[in-house]
Amino acid sequence: MGTQKEALNRAQRLPIAVFFAAALLYLSIPSARYNFDGVACSIAVELGDMRHLFHGNHLLYGFLSYLWFTLWRLLGYAGPALQALQVMNSGLGAAGVAAFSLLLLRCGFNPVSAALGAAGLMVSQIYWAWSLEAQVYPLGAVFLFLAAAEAVREEPSPERVGLFHAFAILGHVGHLMFLPAGLYLVRDRRRCLRYVAVLGATTAAAYAFCGIVWMRPRSFEELRVWLLGSSVLTLDRSFSWHGGYSLPGLKLWLNLSRTILGGGPIAGTLLAALAAAGAAASWRSRPRPTRACLLWLAGYAVLYLSWEPGTFVYRITDLLPVWLLILAAFEALPWRPSWKNIGLAAIVAALGLNNLFTDALPNGDPLRNASLQRALWLGRTTPEGAWIVVDNNDQVYVPYFAHRNPLNLRYYTARKELLRTRLNELGAQGAPVFVVPETLSPEWREWFAAQRLEGKGRFQGWSLSQVRAAVEGSARPIVRRKGN
């Protein structure tokens, strides 16, 4: 009896140990990748811009980031929000790994297998990379894993499953696609109704509260734009689905499926085959978790085969069912338990080392981030108050890292006359305007080449020029204030 109790206590402590191990790994190698959305969120956090923090596609992350950064400031932190948010995401990533280990224990895997499976998730390329970034996806993953960990119990609480799932959706709306797997796991019809009721009520209440208190849309059009989020990023705010079902989309999705763990396409294909073997082997021995994993993968595939099938980070939650099935494959092998553990540990170690040296370490070096180095150079080279013509990453890098005003070409697509007018206005105000031609599309590069440009220096293959005139039929000087 004492031995069983000690084993149970060790198993219960496993998620805590896994959390600290993952947090130590993630915090020890901070990222300098600085993805676009993370920098944009950091700008909104520092400005306290609630209308941008409560994004319609991921309602909770921006506000949580604001609260976290406010706490850091109260404790004396005076640095940028970006680093604080990266720390928060490392904690969220570690919490997701801990929740996965809890799920594995509740599925009946022994503590060693559960620890190795959690370690596999921890060092998988997508999960590791995006646990270091200021991004929305780890938040939803934590609550999704908690929902799954509750749902796999023999007698799950539908209210807890619904609440966790609702918070996953508030982390990112894409997690609605867990619903088929959740309904299958909850099973009983009445429980399913309670699960869906809590899920729907919690999600609707959160959106209603944010809409009434902070967003306050003044028209149905404003409400539509807020709720549709990323699908109305066009200049005229019209709805645009980012993709669609197609053969090229399927190829993108399949190719990405082979690399979500890391290690390259060949290793990814072998691990995918191992997961498929695990599904076949555990179809009868572990029917509930195995079939739920397949429903999980299928549910998300319905969405992401159509919406940006080549976007890496959307596949972060696919890793949970994949690793569970890999564990099931090892469990079915006719080997002694010690040999199974050694084999699984070898795979996890090889995968972790590969992802460490090919992804984590290179992306932890700020000198490898070309956009960052260019922004820092612009901050050193141009005067305060200057305007920089920007596109792509520079839309957020220039204001955040260079601390200069961005003249965003996104708003002048097919509106070049309006850009000429804006350049004249800035010239009349005495505000210098600079451009780095190498960062622009060929069309824009040609257009700016026709302006009166004055070279201001070069750095690592980039050239900086000051715009001296706007062209309206023929070049004419921009009017400047006296003394400038």
Disulfide bonds with the S-S distance in Angstrom:
none
